[in-house]
Amino acid sequence: MQHELEIPFVYERGVLKPEVDVDWPEGARGVAFIRETPGASDNGLSRRRALDAIRRIGESGVFNSGGRKLTRDEMHERR
């Protein structure tokens, strides 16, 4: 049986990464017909910059959301 799907993806570091779940078995093979979407280059660049900024915040270990600090019990669900 042949499947034909239109799957949005992002190209990063030589790999096509689907932006949605792909319901194919592991190791399945297919052929891709690739068409660049309008504005894809700009969107990918701004997304990459945002992810880099988030990664830098995480690596710094310093993040102040401005909200109240949670208690230990609130941070660790106990059931």
MOMO-V691940 format. One record per residue. N is the residue number from 1. RES is the residue in one small letter. SS is DSSP state (@ for helix, = for strand, . for the rest). Layout:
BEGIN
N;RES;SS
N;RES;SS
END
This chain:
BEGIN
1;m;.
2;q;.
3;h;.
4;e;.
5;l;.
6;e;.
7;i;.
8;p;.
9;f;=
10;v;=
11;y;=
12;e;=
13;r;.
14;g;.
15;v;=
16;l;=
17;k;=
18;p;=
19;e;.
20;v;.
21;d;.
22;v;.
23;d;.
24;w;.
25;p;.
26;e;.
27;g;.
28;a;.
29;r;.
30;g;.
31;v;.
32;a;.
33;f;.
34;i;.
35;r;.
36;e;.
37;t;.
38;p;.
39;g;.
40;a;@
41;s;@
42;d;@
43;n;@
44;g;@
45;l;@
46;s;@
47;r;@
48;r;@
49;r;@
50;a;@
51;l;@
52;d;@
53;a;@
54;i;@
55;r;@
56;r;@
57;i;@
58;g;@
59;e;@
60;s;@
61;g;.
62;v;.
63;f;.
64;n;.
65;s;.
66;g;.
67;g;.
68;r;.
69;k;.
70;l;.
71;t;.
72;r;@
73;d;@
74;e;@
75;m;@
76;h;.
77;e;.
78;r;.
79;r;.
END
